[in-house]
Amino acid sequence: MNILIIYAHPSKKSYTFQVLERLKSAILKQNWNLEISDLYASNFESDMSEEEYEREGFAKLDLPIAEDVLAEHKKIENADCLIFLYPVWWSDCPAKLKGWFDRVYSVGYAYGQTESFPKMKTIPHGIAICTAGHPNHFLDEIGIAQSMEKIMLEDRLGKRFENKEMLILGGTLELEKVMENHFLQIEKIVSNLSN
């Protein structure tokens, strides 16, 4: 299986980075191929240019797609599973990841398909994993968990994936209480891919 992780966190001192390391370990134990798009380390340009807006906003498919976006398309086409790993900041993913969706899910590729343009393949597995300071029960209680799931699973992953799931690793403000359970959840999500 070919796994692509779209990773969005600026710090290697973060808990999200620890989750990335645990996730990598679990995937490599399966002897699967792993590729990581580290959006901060690669300095991925999250802002859409004026020309990109014209292409997207007016469906001008004759305008070129940026090389960094085409590189992401190639990674997607090689993947059997995309895992989006990020922290929850103000009830959503970081702007860098939002910009990835804005630019990489380009018209003609991820939506608004035409016969003259290569269409994004349907990927067998899509997983969103996010770390959150508040515990899951609080995120459920105030409706943020449901909102994040709706946006990630129904819109951003949408019909582009056959199987979709979201894992919210909440409660990181009290990390010592939740870390062991989080790591067990990561192991389980990876082992479920092989079933």
C-alpha positions in Angstrom: 0.0 0.0 0.0 1.2 3.5 -0.8 0.5 6.0 2.0 0.8 9.8 1.6 0.7 11.9 4.7 -0.1 15.6 4.3 1.5 17.0 7.4 0.9 20.5 8.7 2.7 21.7 11.8 5.6 24.1 12.1 7.3 22.7 15.2 9.2 19.5 15.8 8.7 20.1 19.5 4.9 19.7 19.1 2.7 16.8 20.1 1.5 16.6 16.5 5.1 15.8 15.5 5.2 13.0 18.1 2.0 11.7 16.5 3.6 11.9 13.1 6.6 9.8 14.4 4.3 7.2 15.9 2.2 7.1 12.7 5.3 6.7 10.5 6.5 3.8 12.8 3.1 2.0 12.6 3.0 2.4 8.8 6.6 1.2 8.2 5.9 -1.9 10.4 3.4 -2.9 7.7 6.1 -2.7 5.1 4.1 -0.1 3.1 5.5 2.7 1.1 5.3 6.0 2.8 5.7 9.6 1.4 5.2 12.7 3.5 4.3 16.2 2.2 5.5 18.3 5.1 3.9 21.6 4.3 5.9 23.7 6.7 9.3 22.1 6.0 8.8 22.4 2.3 7.5 26.0 2.7 4.5 25.1 0.7 2.9 28.2 -0.8 -0.6 28.3 0.7 -1.7 31.6 -0.9 -3.3 31.4 -4.3 -1.8 33.7 -6.8 -3.9 36.1 -9.0 -3.4 33.8 -12.0 -4.4 30.8 -9.9 -7.5 32.6 -8.8 -8.4 33.4 -12.4 -7.9 29.7 -13.3 -10.0 28.5 -10.4 -12.6 31.3 -10.2 -13.4 31.4 -13.9 -12.6 27.8 -14.8 -9.9 28.9 -17.3 -8.4 25.5 -17.8 -6.0 26.9 -20.4 -4.1 28.7 -17.6 -1.2 26.6 -16.3 -1.1 24.8 -13.0 1.9 25.7 -10.8 4.7 23.1 -10.6 4.4 22.6 -6.8 0.7 21.8 -7.3 1.5 19.4 -10.1 4.0 17.7 -7.8 1.2 17.2 -5.2 -1.1 15.8 -7.9 1.5 13.2 -8.8 1.9 12.2 -5.1 -1.9 11.8 -4.8 -2.1 9.7 -8.0 0.5 7.3 -6.5 -1.4 7.0 -3.2 -3.8 4.3 -2.0 -4.3 6.3 1.3 -4.0 9.9 2.2 -3.6 10.9 5.8 -4.1 14.5 6.8 -2.3 15.2 10.1 -2.6 18.6 11.7 -3.4 20.5 14.9 -6.8 22.1 15.5 -6.3 25.9 15.6 -9.4 28.0 16.0 -11.7 25.0 15.2 -10.0 24.1 11.9 -6.8 23.1 10.3 -3.9 25.5 10.0 -4.0 28.0 7.1 -1.1 26.2 5.4 -3.3 23.1 5.1 -6.4 25.0 4.0 -4.2 26.6 1.3 -3.1 23.1 0.2 -6.8 22.3 -0.4 -7.3 25.7 -2.1 -4.5 25.2 -4.6 -4.1 21.4 -4.9 -7.8 20.7 -5.4 -7.7 22.6 -8.6 -10.6 22.9 -11.1 -10.6 20.2 -13.7 -8.6 17.9 -11.4 -10.5 17.6 -8.1 -13.8 19.1 -9.2 -15.5 20.5 -12.3 -14.0 17.7 -14.4 -13.9 17.9 -18.1 -12.8 15.3 -20.6 -9.8 17.3 -21.7 -8.2 17.4 -18.2 -6.8 14.5 -16.0 -9.2 13.9 -13.2 -8.2 13.1 -9.6 -8.6 9.4 -9.0 -10.9 8.1 -6.3 -8.6 7.0 -3.5 -9.4 3.9 -1.4 -8.7 5.5 2.0 -8.8 9.1 3.4 -8.0 9.7 7.0 -8.0 13.0 8.9 -6.1 13.0 12.2 -6.0 16.1 14.3 -4.6 17.0 17.7 -6.8 19.2 19.9 -6.2 20.9 23.3 -9.7 20.4 24.5 -11.0 16.9 25.3 -13.3 15.2 22.7 -16.3 15.3 25.0 -16.1 19.1 25.2 -15.6 19.4 21.4 -18.7 17.2 21.0 -20.7 19.2 23.5 -20.1 22.6 21.8 -20.5 21.1 18.3 -17.0 21.8 17.1 -16.2 18.1 16.5 -19.2 17.6 14.3 -18.4 20.8 12.4 -14.8 19.7 11.8 -15.9 16.2 10.7 -18.5 17.6 8.3 -16.0 20.0 6.7 -13.1 17.5 6.4 -15.0 14.3 5.6 -17.9 15.6 3.5 -16.3 18.6 1.7 -12.6 18.3 1.6 -12.4 14.5 1.3 -15.9 14.2 -0.2 -16.5 11.7 -3.0 -12.8 11.7 -3.8 -12.3 8.8 -1.3 -14.0 5.5 -1.0 -13.5 5.1 2.8 -13.2 8.2 5.1 -12.6 8.6 8.8 -11.6 11.3 11.2 -9.7 10.8 14.4 -9.6 13.7 16.9 -6.9 13.2 19.4 -8.3 15.6 22.0 -7.3 16.6 25.5 -3.7 17.4 24.7 -3.7 20.1 27.4 -3.4 17.2 29.8 -1.1 15.1 27.6 0.1 12.6 30.2 -3.6 11.5 30.6 -4.3 10.9 26.9 -1.0 10.1 25.1 -1.1 6.3 25.6 -4.7 6.0 24.4 -3.9 8.3 21.4 -1.0 6.1 20.4 -3.2 3.0 20.7 -5.8 4.7 18.4 -3.1 5.4 15.9 -1.9 1.8 15.8 -5.5 0.7 15.4 -6.3 3.1 12.5 -3.2 1.8 10.7 -3.9 -1.9 11.3 -7.5 -1.3 10.1 -6.1 -0.2 6.7 -4.8 -3.8 6.1 -8.3 -5.3 6.6 
